Amino acid sequence: MVVSGAELRHRSSAYIGNRSGRACRRRKLSLFHLLALTVLLGTANCTGYIGSTGEASRPTEVDASAGGSPDGPTTPETPDGSTGGAPAAPAVGSGGTSGTTNSSRLGVFCGNDPAAVQQFEDWLGRPVDGIVGFTGMADWDDYDGSVPWAIGIWRGLDRPVFWSVPLLAKGASLDEAAAGSYDDHYRLAAQALARFRPQDSKIFIRTGWEFNGDWFPWAAKGKEDAYVGAFRRFVGVFRSVSDRFVYEWNVANADDDGSSANPEKAYPGDEYVDTIGMDVYWDPTWVPGDAEQAWQALVSRKWGMEWHQSFADAHHKQTSYSEWGIERDSAAPYIGHAQQWFADHHVLFHSYWNSQSGFSGMLSDDQYPSAGAEYRRAFGRP
């Protein structure tokens, strides 16, 4: 199934902080909503802590500019690299440690809402291995302030966070990023994240995600060299802060119809990438409504899951799926295929979009009872 330019625009994502508990929304944008993206990214009410009243705007526990080691105090580790609490992240290349039938780490996106994560875990019958967390990009103040704010949200829940940290803020450019103009912003983010959860031997960082689409400021089509330079600069600054960061280069599942970038032209190089990720959704608007046909379409696209795995194998990298989801109760066969795919390919982690924000994929509210039962069978505790 060919992905049209309309689909790519429809799947575009703006992750915008919000204190309401539904932060970092994934908003689908059609061609007619591109102007709305600009408005949303610049709206103080959406970013919550910018211009808000009532609550203190940022947590005060994290001082991203303080001196000393950004990694904080050293904590003795157990033989598997953990220090108690939630399971430690596996070494890259070694598979995962979850209790499911495959060895991958299981993550979830539930908005910036710890209570929603706990509800998902109760529904699933096991704790997740990680939480998908986003930081802001409305402007550079938002970029800097959203990191300690997000850390404050997750501080009370003992789970690793799979962080998505934007490559650019609104209005910034890939060329300037590659030239080092935004190094100070990257450094502040890295310092704050390195101090958070010192018990985690690895801190997963995704930046510049879905760059082969046209909906983020870091869209790479026609600017592949600048994207590569910006990605490398981001990684270089983060590495100067801590060696615990693990970097994901992430593509959107797509076909080649002329509207999306060839992701291979924007690969930053093996030295700068630890895991090669993909975001993939079964949206019957754009792929077949039959579960078997949908799975095959998403696997066999020009830049689908088969390409994803082959490209990663050629570069000796593990794969990961920071976002995946379904929108139909007949998805049981699809979920079964996903379970087998993750196991067969020893993916580092896979994170389900358990949310109604932008994509109606929530399972834990039983809107899709049959699909939810299959997900619990596949990924719940044996």
C-alpha positions in Angstrom: 0.0 0.0 0.0 1.5 3.3 -1.1 1.5 6.1 1.5 0.3 9.3 0.0 1.5 12.8 0.9 -1.9 13.3 2.4 -1.3 10.4 4.7 2.1 11.7 5.8 0.6 15.1 6.6 -2.4 13.4 8.4 0.0 11.5 10.6 2.1 14.5 11.5 2.7 14.9 15.2 3.1 17.9 17.5 4.0 17.0 21.1 2.9 19.8 23.3 3.2 19.8 27.1 0.0 20.3 29.1 -0.5 20.1 32.9 -3.9 18.6 32.4 -2.4 15.1 32.5 -2.7 14.7 28.7 0.6 16.3 27.9 2.7 15.8 24.8 -0.3 15.2 22.5 0.3 13.5 19.2 -1.9 15.6 16.9 -2.7 14.5 13.4 -2.6 17.3 10.9 -4.1 17.4 7.4 -2.9 19.6 4.7 -5.4 22.2 5.9 -4.1 22.1 9.4 -0.5 23.1 8.8 -1.2 26.7 10.0 -2.8 25.2 13.1 0.5 23.5 13.9 2.2 26.9 14.0 -0.5 28.2 16.3 -0.4 25.2 18.6 3.4 25.2 19.0 3.3 28.8 20.0 0.3 28.7 22.4 1.3 29.3 26.0 -1.8 27.6 27.3 -0.7 24.3 25.6 2.8 24.4 27.0 1.3 24.7 30.4 4.3 26.1 32.4 4.7 29.1 30.1 2.5 31.9 31.3 0.4 29.6 33.5 -0.8 30.7 36.9 -1.6 28.8 40.1 0.9 26.0 40.2 4.7 26.6 40.4 5.8 26.6 36.9 8.8 24.3 37.2 10.0 21.7 39.7 12.9 23.1 41.8 14.6 19.8 42.6 16.6 19.7 39.3 19.3 22.4 38.7 20.4 21.8 35.2 23.2 24.4 35.4 24.7 23.3 38.7 28.3 22.3 38.9 29.7 18.9 39.7 29.1 15.6 37.9 25.9 15.6 35.9 25.4 12.0 36.6 24.9 12.7 40.3 26.0 10.3 43.1 27.3 6.9 42.2 25.1 4.1 43.3 26.4 0.5 43.5 24.9 -1.7 40.8 23.7 -5.3 40.9 25.3 -7.8 38.5 22.6 -7.0 35.8 23.4 -3.3 36.0 20.3 -2.4 38.2 20.1 -0.8 41.6 16.7 -2.0 42.6 13.2 -0.7 41.8 12.2 -1.1 38.1 14.3 -3.4 35.9 17.5 -1.8 34.5 17.8 -1.1 30.9 19.5 -3.9 29.0 22.9 -3.4 27.3 22.4 -2.3 23.7 22.7 -5.3 21.5 21.8 -7.8 24.3 18.0 -7.9 24.1 15.8 -7.0 27.1 14.7 -8.2 30.5 11.0 -8.0 30.5 8.7 -10.9 31.7 7.0 -11.3 28.4 7.4 -14.1 26.0 9.9 -12.0 24.0 13.0 -10.4 25.4 12.2 -6.8 24.4 11.5 -4.1 26.9 7.9 -3.1 27.0 7.1 0.6 27.0 3.9 2.7 26.9 2.7 6.2 26.1 -0.1 7.4 28.3 0.4 11.1 28.1 2.4 12.8 30.8 0.2 11.1 33.4 1.7 8.7 36.0 -1.8 7.7 37.1 -2.6 6.6 33.5 0.5 4.5 33.4 -0.4 2.8 36.7 -3.9 2.1 35.3 -2.4 0.6 32.2 -0.2 -1.6 34.3 -3.2 -2.8 36.4 -5.1 -3.6 33.3 -2.1 -5.4 31.7 -1.3 -7.3 34.9 2.4 -6.3 35.0 4.7 -3.3 35.3 6.0 -1.7 32.1 9.8 -1.6 31.5 9.7 2.1 30.4 7.5 5.1 29.8 7.6 7.2 26.7 8.2 10.8 27.7 8.4 14.0 25.6 9.9 17.4 26.2 8.8 20.6 24.6 9.7 22.6 21.5 7.3 25.6 21.3 10.4 27.8 21.6 13.8 27.6 23.3 12.3 28.7 26.6 9.9 25.9 26.3 12.7 23.5 25.3 14.8 24.4 28.3 12.0 24.6 30.9 10.1 21.5 29.8 12.9 19.1 30.7 12.9 19.7 34.5 9.1 20.0 34.3 8.8 16.5 32.7 11.3 15.1 35.2 9.2 16.4 38.0 6.1 14.6 36.6 7.9 11.2 36.4 9.9 11.5 39.6 7.3 9.8 41.7 6.9 6.7 39.5 9.8 4.2 39.6 10.1 3.5 35.9 12.8 4.3 33.4 11.7 6.9 30.8 12.3 6.5 27.1 12.9 10.2 26.3 12.0 12.0 23.1 13.9 15.3 23.1 13.3 17.5 20.1 16.2 18.2 17.7 14.9 21.8 17.2 12.6 24.3 18.7 10.0 26.0 16.6 11.7 28.6 14.3 15.1 27.0 14.6 17.0 25.6 11.6 19.0 22.4 10.9 21.9 24.4 9.5 22.2 26.4 12.7 22.0 23.3 14.8 24.7 21.7 12.8 26.9 24.8 13.3 26.5 24.5 17.1 24.2 27.5 17.7 21.9 25.4 20.0 24.6 23.6 22.0 23.7 25.4 25.2 20.1 24.2 25.0 21.2 20.6 24.3 23.6 20.8 27.2 21.0 22.0 29.7 18.7 19.1 28.7 21.5 16.5 28.9 22.6 17.7 32.3 19.1 17.6 33.8 18.3 14.1 32.3 21.7 12.7 33.4 20.9 13.7 37.0 17.5 12.0 36.9 17.3 8.3 37.9 21.0 7.6 38.6 20.0 4.0 39.2 19.5 3.5 35.4 22.7 2.4 33.7 21.3 3.6 30.3 19.2 6.6 29.4 17.3 6.2 26.1 17.2 9.4 24.0 15.3 9.8 20.7 15.7 13.0 18.8 14.8 14.1 15.3 12.2 11.4 15.0 10.0 10.9 11.9 12.3 13.1 10.0 11.3 11.5 6.7 7.9 13.2 7.0 7.3 16.9 6.5 5.6 17.8 9.8 8.4 18.5 12.2 10.9 21.5 12.1 13.7 18.9 11.5 12.0 17.4 8.3 15.0 16.2 6.3 13.8 16.1 2.7 16.2 18.3 0.6 18.2 19.1 3.8 19.7 15.6 4.5 23.2 16.9 5.1 22.0 19.5 7.6 19.9 16.9 9.4 22.9 14.6 9.7 25.0 17.5 11.0 22.4 18.6 13.5 21.9 15.0 14.8 25.6 14.5 15.2 26.0 17.8 17.0 23.1 16.9 19.4 24.8 13.5 20.2 28.2 15.1 20.6 26.9 17.6 23.2 25.0 14.9 25.1 28.1 12.6 25.1 30.1 15.4 26.6 27.7 15.3 29.6 27.3 11.5 30.2 28.2 8.2 28.7 24.9 6.7 29.9 22.9 8.0 27.0 21.7 5.6 24.2 20.7 7.3 21.0 17.7 6.3 18.7 17.5 7.4 15.1 13.8 7.0 14.2 11.9 6.9 10.9 8.2 6.9 10.1 6.9 3.8 8.4 6.2 5.1 4.8 6.3 4.3 1.1 8.0 6.3 -1.7 5.5 8.6 -3.5 7.8 11.6 -3.8 6.5 13.4 -0.6 8.7 11.7 2.0 12.5 11.8 2.3 14.7 8.8 1.6 15.8 8.0 5.2 19.0 6.4 4.1 20.3 9.7 2.9 19.8 11.2 6.4 21.6 8.4 8.4 24.0 10.1 10.8 26.4 7.2 10.8 27.0 4.2 13.0 29.2 6.2 15.4 26.2 8.4 16.3 23.4 5.8 16.4 22.8 3.0 19.0 19.4 1.8 17.9 17.4 2.3 14.7 13.7 3.0 15.5 10.5 3.2 13.6 7.0 4.5 14.4 4.2 2.4 12.9 0.5 2.6 13.2 -2.4 0.6 11.8 -4.7 3.4 10.7 -7.4 1.9 8.4 -7.8 5.3 6.7 -4.5 4.7 5.0 -3.8 1.0 5.0 -6.2 -2.0 4.4 -8.9 -2.6 6.9 -8.2 -6.3 7.1 -5.6 -7.1 9.9 -3.6 -9.5 7.8 -3.4 -7.2 4.8 -2.6 -4.2 7.0 0.3 -6.1 8.6 1.7 -7.1 5.2 1.4 -3.6 3.9 3.3 -2.1 6.8 6.0 -4.7 6.5 6.5 -4.5 2.8 6.4 -0.7 2.1 9.4 0.9 0.5 10.5 2.1 4.0 8.5 -0.3 6.0 9.4 -2.8 8.7 11.2 -5.2 6.4 13.4 -2.3 5.1 13.8 -1.1 8.7 15.2 -4.5 9.9 17.4 -5.0 6.9 18.9 -1.5 7.2 19.6 -2.1 10.9 21.1 -5.5 10.3 23.5 -4.0 7.7 24.6 -1.5 10.3 24.8 -4.0 13.1 22.2 -2.2 15.2 19.2 -3.3 17.2 15.8 -2.0 16.2 13.2 -0.4 18.4 9.6 0.8 18.1 9.0 4.0 20.1 5.4 4.3 18.9 3.0 1.7 17.6 -0.7 1.3 17.8 -4.0 0.0 16.3 -7.4 1.5 15.7 -9.7 -1.4 15.2 -11.0 -4.2 17.5 -10.3 -6.8 14.8 -6.6 -6.3 15.3 -5.9 -9.5 17.2 -4.0 -11.1 14.2 -2.1 -7.9 13.7 -1.0 -7.8 17.4 0.0 -11.4 17.2 2.2 -10.7 14.2 3.7 -7.7 16.1 4.5 -9.9 19.1 6.3 -12.4 16.8 8.1 -9.7 14.9 9.5 -8.2 18.1 10.6 -11.5 19.4 12.1 -12.8 16.1 14.1 -9.6 15.7 15.1 -9.1 19.3 14.0 -5.5 19.3 15.4 -3.4 22.1 12.0 -2.0 23.1 8.5 -1.4 21.8 6.1 1.2 23.2 2.4 1.1 22.7 0.4 4.3 22.1 -2.2 3.8 24.8 -3.9 7.2 24.2 -6.7 8.9 22.4 -4.6 11.9 21.6 -4.2 12.2 17.9 -4.5 8.4 17.3 -7.4 6.5 19.0 -5.3 3.6 20.1 -6.1 3.3 23.8 -6.6 -0.4 24.8 -6.8 -0.1 28.6 -10.3 1.5 28.5 -11.6 -1.6 26.7 -12.8 0.4 23.6 -11.3 -2.5 21.6 -12.0 -5.5 23.9 -10.9 -8.3 21.5 -7.7 -6.4 20.6 -7.1 -5.6 24.2 -7.4 -9.3 25.2 -4.9 -10.2 22.5 -2.4 -7.5 23.7 -2.7 -8.8 27.3 -2.1 -12.4 26.1 0.9 -11.3 24.0 2.6 -8.9 26.4 1.2 -9.4 29.8 3.0 -11.5 32.4 2.9 -15.2 31.6 
